[in-house]
Amino acid sequence: MYGWIWDHLPGNVAVKALCALALLATVLWLLWFVVFPWAEPLLPFGDVTVDGSTAGA
């Protein structure tokens, strides 16, 4: 997959590297500001059970 992306980017190696970095930054931005905030309420991070018992001790 990465080879296919690299082959389809325009320009020489320097331009391809810059385009690849821009693509990576765009994907990370979308994940951080769009996907993760949307998915956060669906994840069970707030459903923590803590009690005073010591299991197995």
Buried (B, 14 or more C-beta within 10 A) or exposed (E): EEEEEEEEBEEEEEEBEEBBEEEEEEEEEEEEEEEEEEEEEEEEEEEEEEEEEEEEE
